Protein backbone atom coordinates (compact mmCIF):
# COMPACT_ATOMS: atom_id res chain seq x y z
CA UNK A 1 0.00 0.00 0.00
CA UNK A 2 1.08 3.58 -0.56
CA UNK A 3 2.67 5.25 2.45
CA UNK A 4 0.10 8.05 2.44
CA UNK A 5 -2.68 5.49 2.84
CA UNK A 6 -1.13 4.37 6.13
CA UNK A 7 -0.24 7.76 7.64
CA UNK A 8 -3.57 8.68 9.19
CA UNK A 9 -3.99 7.25 12.68
CA UNK A 10 -6.78 9.06 14.51
CA UNK A 11 -8.28 6.29 16.60
CA UNK A 12 -8.34 6.73 20.38
CA UNK A 13 -5.70 4.54 22.02
CA UNK A 14 -5.78 3.49 25.66
CA UNK A 15 -3.73 1.22 27.90
CA UNK A 16 -4.70 -0.07 31.32
CA UNK A 17 -8.19 1.44 31.52
CA UNK A 18 -10.79 -0.21 33.71
CA UNK A 19 -13.81 -2.09 32.39
CA UNK A 20 -16.07 0.68 33.69
CA UNK A 21 -14.03 3.29 31.79
CA UNK A 22 -14.27 1.21 28.63
CA UNK A 23 -18.03 0.77 28.96
CA UNK A 24 -18.81 4.41 29.81
CA UNK A 25 -16.31 6.00 27.46
CA UNK A 26 -16.52 3.80 24.39
CA UNK A 27 -19.02 0.92 24.35
CA UNK A 28 -22.05 2.88 25.57
CA UNK A 29 -21.46 5.99 23.38
CA UNK A 30 -20.68 3.71 20.40
CA UNK A 31 -17.05 4.69 19.76
CA UNK A 32 -14.24 2.50 18.46
CA UNK A 33 -11.03 2.23 20.48
CA UNK A 34 -7.65 0.54 20.18
CA UNK A 35 -6.59 -1.15 23.41
CA UNK A 36 -2.94 -1.80 24.18
CA UNK A 37 -1.41 -4.32 26.54
CA UNK A 38 -4.56 -6.25 27.43
CA UNK A 39 -3.37 -9.67 26.26
CA UNK A 40 0.36 -9.53 26.92
CA UNK A 41 0.20 -12.85 28.79
CA UNK A 42 -1.42 -14.87 26.01
CA UNK A 43 0.73 -17.93 25.18
CA UNK A 44 -0.32 -17.39 21.55
CA UNK A 45 1.92 -14.32 21.31
CA UNK A 46 5.03 -16.45 21.74
CA UNK A 47 3.87 -19.77 20.34
CA UNK A 48 1.84 -19.04 17.21
CA UNK A 49 4.20 -19.24 14.27
CA UNK A 50 3.87 -21.39 11.15
CA UNK A 51 5.78 -24.37 12.54
CA UNK A 52 3.79 -24.50 15.76
CA UNK A 53 0.42 -24.08 14.05
CA UNK A 54 1.16 -26.74 11.43
CA UNK A 55 2.26 -29.13 14.17
CA UNK A 56 -0.77 -28.73 16.45
CA UNK A 57 -3.35 -28.47 13.65
CA UNK A 58 -2.19 -31.59 11.82
CA UNK A 59 -4.77 -32.84 9.34
CA UNK A 60 -7.61 -30.66 10.62
CA UNK A 61 -9.29 -28.72 7.84
CA UNK A 62 -10.34 -25.08 8.17
CA UNK A 63 -12.69 -22.75 6.29
CA UNK A 64 -10.86 -20.89 3.52
CA UNK A 65 -13.45 -19.00 1.50
CA UNK A 66 -15.78 -21.68 0.05
CA UNK A 67 -13.22 -24.47 0.61
CA UNK A 68 -11.80 -26.50 3.47
CA UNK A 69 -8.01 -26.79 3.69
CA UNK A 70 -5.35 -28.08 6.05
CA UNK A 71 -3.09 -25.41 7.44
CA UNK A 72 -0.14 -26.88 5.54
CA UNK A 73 -1.99 -26.57 2.24
CA UNK A 74 -3.16 -23.06 3.09
CA UNK A 75 0.37 -21.85 3.81
CA UNK A 76 1.51 -23.26 0.45
CA UNK A 77 -1.34 -21.40 -1.26
CA UNK A 78 -0.81 -18.11 0.62
CA UNK A 79 2.95 -18.10 -0.05
CA UNK A 80 2.25 -18.29 -3.79
CA UNK A 81 -0.91 -16.18 -4.04
CA UNK A 82 -0.64 -13.24 -6.44
CA UNK A 83 -4.30 -12.22 -6.79
CA UNK A 84 -5.49 -8.93 -5.29
CA UNK A 85 -8.23 -10.68 -3.33
CA UNK A 86 -6.59 -13.88 -2.06
CA UNK A 87 -8.56 -16.32 0.02
CA UNK A 88 -7.96 -16.08 3.73
CA UNK A 89 -8.49 -18.57 6.51
CA UNK A 90 -11.41 -17.54 8.72
CA UNK A 91 -12.83 -20.35 10.80
CA UNK A 92 -15.17 -19.70 13.76
CA UNK A 93 -14.70 -23.26 15.03
CA UNK A 94 -10.90 -23.35 15.10
CA UNK A 95 -10.72 -23.81 18.88
CA UNK A 96 -13.22 -26.68 18.76
CA UNK A 97 -11.20 -28.40 16.05
CA UNK A 98 -7.90 -27.86 17.84
CA UNK A 99 -8.57 -27.43 21.58
CA UNK A 100 -4.89 -26.70 22.24
CA UNK A 101 -5.26 -23.41 20.35
CA UNK A 102 -8.18 -22.46 22.57
CA UNK A 103 -5.87 -22.78 25.57
CA UNK A 104 -3.43 -20.26 24.09
CA UNK A 105 -5.67 -17.23 24.55
CA UNK A 106 -8.59 -15.92 26.58
CA UNK A 107 -11.18 -13.25 25.89
CA UNK A 108 -9.96 -9.83 27.09
CA UNK A 109 -11.77 -8.69 30.22
CA UNK A 110 -13.47 -5.82 28.36
CA UNK A 111 -15.44 -8.28 26.23
CA UNK A 112 -16.10 -11.07 28.71
CA UNK A 113 -19.84 -10.40 28.80
CA UNK A 114 -21.28 -12.21 25.79
CA UNK A 115 -24.99 -12.92 26.12
CA UNK A 116 -25.29 -14.84 22.83
CA UNK A 117 -21.74 -16.23 22.44
CA UNK A 118 -21.63 -15.51 18.70
CA UNK A 119 -18.07 -16.50 17.59
CA UNK A 120 -15.95 -15.49 15.14
CA UNK A 121 -14.12 -4.91 1.21
CA UNK A 122 -16.51 -2.99 3.71
CA UNK A 123 -19.15 -4.51 5.88
CA UNK A 124 -21.02 -4.16 9.16
CA UNK A 125 -20.65 -6.94 11.70
CA UNK A 126 -23.54 -9.41 11.51
CA UNK A 127 -26.78 -9.31 13.47
CA UNK A 128 -25.99 -5.90 15.06
CA UNK A 129 -23.23 -7.46 17.15
CA UNK A 130 -20.08 -5.67 18.26
CA UNK A 131 -16.64 -7.17 17.71
CA UNK A 132 -13.04 -7.22 18.87
CA UNK A 133 -9.98 -8.17 16.85
CA UNK A 134 -6.61 -8.97 18.48
CA UNK A 135 -3.46 -9.14 16.35
CA UNK A 136 -1.15 -12.00 17.34
CA UNK A 137 1.21 -11.75 14.35
CA UNK A 138 1.58 -9.12 11.63
CA UNK A 139 -0.39 -5.88 11.26
CA UNK A 140 -3.72 -4.68 9.86
CA UNK A 141 -4.91 -1.38 8.40
CA UNK A 142 -8.40 -0.40 9.55
CA UNK A 143 -10.72 2.23 8.08
CA UNK A 144 -14.03 2.75 9.94
CA UNK A 145 -17.07 4.92 9.22
CA UNK A 146 -19.83 5.60 11.79
CA UNK A 147 -23.21 3.95 11.24
CA UNK A 148 -24.79 7.05 9.68
CA UNK A 149 -22.02 7.52 7.09
CA UNK A 150 -22.02 5.08 4.18
CA UNK A 151 -18.48 4.82 2.74
CA UNK A 152 -18.06 6.13 -0.81
CA UNK A 153 -18.31 3.40 -3.44
CA UNK A 154 -20.39 1.19 -1.14
CA UNK A 155 -24.04 0.45 -1.90
CA UNK A 156 -26.13 -1.20 0.83
CA UNK A 157 -29.58 -2.58 0.15
CA UNK A 158 -32.57 -0.68 1.57
CA UNK A 159 -32.79 -3.02 4.56
CA UNK A 160 -29.01 -3.13 5.04
CA UNK A 161 -28.94 -6.91 4.71
CA UNK A 162 -26.70 -6.88 1.63
CA UNK A 163 -23.78 -4.68 0.65
CA UNK A 164 -22.32 -4.16 -2.82
CA UNK A 165 -18.77 -2.84 -3.20
CA UNK A 166 -17.93 -3.23 -6.91
CA UNK A 167 -14.29 -2.14 -6.60
CA UNK A 168 -11.32 -3.87 -5.02
CA UNK A 169 -9.64 -2.51 -1.89
CA UNK A 170 -6.79 -0.99 -3.90
CA UNK A 171 -9.26 0.64 -6.30
CA UNK A 172 -11.22 2.01 -3.35
CA UNK A 173 -8.13 3.68 -1.93
CA UNK A 174 -7.18 5.06 -5.35
CA UNK A 175 -10.65 6.36 -6.21
CA UNK A 176 -12.26 7.34 -2.91
CA UNK A 177 -9.83 7.50 0.00
CA UNK A 178 -8.44 10.98 -0.67
CA UNK A 179 -11.89 12.56 -0.80
CA UNK A 180 -12.73 11.37 2.74
CA UNK A 181 -10.04 13.67 4.17
CA UNK A 182 -12.30 16.67 3.56
CA UNK A 183 -15.45 15.13 5.00
CA UNK A 184 -16.99 16.63 8.12
CA UNK A 185 -17.26 13.12 9.57
CA UNK A 186 -13.89 11.66 8.67
CA UNK A 187 -13.25 7.93 8.96
CA UNK A 188 -11.49 6.57 12.01
CA UNK A 189 -8.23 4.90 11.01
CA UNK A 190 -5.34 2.99 12.50
CA UNK A 191 -2.78 0.28 11.94
CA UNK A 192 -3.36 -2.43 14.52
CA UNK A 193 -0.12 -4.19 15.43
CA UNK A 194 0.94 -7.20 17.49
CA UNK A 195 -0.40 -7.01 21.03
CA UNK A 196 -3.17 -4.54 20.17
CA UNK A 197 -6.95 -5.06 20.15
CA UNK A 198 -9.44 -2.96 18.23
CA UNK A 199 -13.04 -2.68 19.44
CA UNK A 200 -15.68 -2.13 16.74
CA UNK A 201 -19.09 -1.19 18.10
CA UNK A 202 -22.15 -2.45 16.28
CA UNK A 203 -23.19 -0.62 13.12
CA UNK A 204 -19.75 0.76 12.20
CA UNK A 205 -18.65 0.21 8.61
CA UNK A 206 -15.11 -1.10 8.37
CA UNK A 207 -12.50 -2.14 5.87
CA UNK A 208 -9.56 -4.26 6.99
CA UNK A 209 -6.46 -5.20 5.04
CA UNK A 210 -3.51 -7.30 6.17
CA UNK A 211 -0.27 -5.39 5.60
CA UNK A 212 1.78 -8.57 5.93
CA UNK A 213 1.22 -12.21 6.82
CA UNK A 214 -1.03 -11.87 9.86
CA UNK A 215 -2.74 -13.95 12.51
CA UNK A 216 -5.58 -12.47 14.55
CA UNK A 217 -8.30 -13.69 16.87
CA UNK A 218 -11.69 -12.03 16.49
CA UNK A 219 -15.09 -12.46 18.08
CA UNK A 220 -18.51 -10.96 17.64
CA UNK A 221 -20.31 -10.53 20.94
CA UNK A 222 -23.51 -9.25 22.52
CA UNK A 223 -23.39 -7.33 25.78
CA UNK A 224 -26.15 -5.54 27.65
CA UNK A 225 -25.24 -2.34 25.78
CA UNK A 226 -26.18 -3.70 22.36
CA UNK A 227 -28.67 -6.42 23.27
CA UNK A 228 -31.69 -4.37 22.19
CA UNK A 229 -30.10 -3.69 18.80
CA UNK A 230 -29.59 -7.42 18.28
CA UNK A 231 -33.12 -8.26 19.37
CA UNK A 232 -34.48 -5.58 17.01
CA UNK A 233 -32.43 -7.07 14.17
CA UNK A 234 -33.85 -10.54 14.75
CA UNK A 235 -37.39 -9.19 15.12
CA UNK A 236 -37.15 -7.42 11.76
CA UNK A 237 -35.62 -10.52 10.18
CA UNK A 238 -38.35 -12.75 11.64
CA UNK A 239 -41.08 -10.37 10.47
CA UNK A 240 -39.60 -10.27 6.97
CA UNK A 241 -39.30 -14.05 6.73
CA UNK A 242 -42.83 -14.49 8.04
CA UNK A 243 -44.18 -12.18 5.33
CA UNK A 244 -42.49 -14.05 2.48
N, C-alpha and C positions, 0 to 999 in steps of 0.2 A: 504494500500500500504506500501511497505517497506520504511523505513526512507531514505535510500540512493537514492530512486527514487524521493524523494521530495527535496533533498538538493540543487540541482543545480538551481540557480536563476540568469540568466545572461541577462535578458531582460533590456532594458533601461527604467528607471522610471523617470517621471517628474511630478511636481506639479506646477500649476499656470502659465504655459507657454501660450503665446498668440497663436491665430489661425494662424498667419503668421509663427510663429516658428514651429508649428506643421506641417503646409503644407510644408515648405522649408526643415525642418530637418527630416521628417518621411514619410509623404504621398507621396511627389514627388519622393524621392529616394527609395521608396518601402521598408520601414523598419517598423517592428512592434514596438509598444511602449505600456507601461502600464501607464495610467494617473491616478493620485491620486487627490481626492478632487474636482472633477468637477461635482458631483451631490449630494453634501452634503445637499442641501435643498429639495431634492425630498421627498414628503410625504410618498412615498413607503418605504423608509428606516425605518420609525417608525411604519407604519401601516400594512405592509404586513407580517402577520403571519398566521398560519393555520385558526384560528378562524375568523379573518377578511376576509380572502379570501373565506372561505366557506359561510360566511354570504352574501357577496356582489355578489358572483357568483351564488348562489342559484341552480336552476335546469339547468343552461346553461351547455352544453356539449362541451368538448374540444378534440382536436386531441391528441390521445395517441397511437403512432404507427399507426396500421391500423384501430384502433377503435375510438369511440367517448365515452367519459366518463364524468360524473359530477365530480367536484372537490372532493366532499365527497367520492365518490367511488374510485377515484384515490388515495387519501390519505390512504384508507383502503388497497388497493393493494400495495402501495409503502411501507407501514409499515410492510407488511408481505413478501415482495419479497425477495427471496433467490438466484435467478438466477444471473449469472455473467453479463448478458446483460439484465437488467430489462427494461421494457418500460418506457419512460419518456414523460412527457407532453410537447409538442412543438406546439403551435398554433399561426400562424401568424395573426389570426383575433381576438385575445383575447380582444383587446380594442374596437373592433366593437361590440362584443357580450356583453361586460360589460363596457360601457362607463365610469363608475366611476373609473375603473382601469387606463384608459387612462389619467385621470386627476391627477393621482398620480405620474407622471413622465413627463419629457420632454427631447427631444433629446439634448445631450450635444452640446455645441456651435461648437465644432470641426467637427461635422458631420452634421451640419444643411443643408448643400448643398446636396440635393438628387435629381438629375435630372430625375430619373425614379421612385422614391418612391417604391422600391422593399422591402417589409417587411419580416421581420422575415423569435472508429475506426479511421481513417485518411480520410481526404477529402480536396478538394479545394472549396471555396465558389462558388455558382452557377453563371453562366453567366458572369464570370470575374469581379464580383462585389467585393468591399471591405466590411468589416464588423466591427462592434463594439459590445462588450459584457460587460454589466455592472452587477456586482454581488450585489444583494440586500440582500440576506441571504446566509450563507454558504461559501464555498470556492471551487475553481476549479484548478486542475493541467492542465497546457498547455504545449504542446511540439510542436514546429513549425520548419519546414524546408523551406528554400528558394525555389522559383519556380524551380530552376535548379537542385535541389537535391531531388530525389525520396527517401522517407524513406525506410529503409530495411524492407523486408517482405510485401511491398505494390506493386501491379502490375496494373498500369493504362493501359487502352487500347491505341492503337496507336494515336487515336484522342483526348485522354484525357477525353472523355465523360463518361467513366465508370471506376470504381476503384475496384479492388479485394484486400481484406485483409483477408486471410483465417484464421488468428489467432485472438484470443480474445485480449483485451487490456492487461490483466495480462500476457498472453503468449508472447505478443510483448515485454513487459518490461523484462520478464525473458530471452527471446531468443535474443533480438536485442539491447536493450537499452544500455548495457554496452559498446558495440562495437562503438557506436556513440561518445563516449568520446575521441576517438583517431582520429576522422575525422578532416580533415583540415577545412571543413565547418561544425562546430558543430551546433546542433539544438539550437534554442532560447527557453528558458524555464522559467517558473514562476509559482507561486501559486497566483491566483487572488482572493483577499479577499473582504469582504464587503466594499463598498464605492470606489472600484477600477474598472476601465474600461480598457479593452485591445483592441487595434486597430490592426486588421489583414488586411494588404494590399492584393489586389487581387493576386491570384496565389500561395500564401503561403500554403503549406501543414500543417495541424494541427490536433492534437489529443487532446481531452478534456475529463477529467473525474471528476465527482463530488466527492469530498473527504468527503462530508457529505450531509445531506438534503440541497438542494440549490435552490434558486430562482434567476433567472437572466433575464434581458431584453436584447435582441439582435436585430440587424437590419442590413441587407445588404443594401448598398447604392452605388450610382453612382455620383461621383463628376466630375468636369472638368478634374481632373488628371487621371482618369481611364475611361473616356467616350469612347475614341478610342478603348481601349481594349474590352469594352462591344460591341461596334458596330462591331468590327472585329469578335467577337464570334458569333453574330447573323447573320452576313454575311456568315460565314462558315457554320453555321447550316442551313440557308436558301438554300445555294448552295447544301448542302448534301441532304436535303429533296427534292429539285427540281430534283436531279439526280436519285432519287429512283423510 
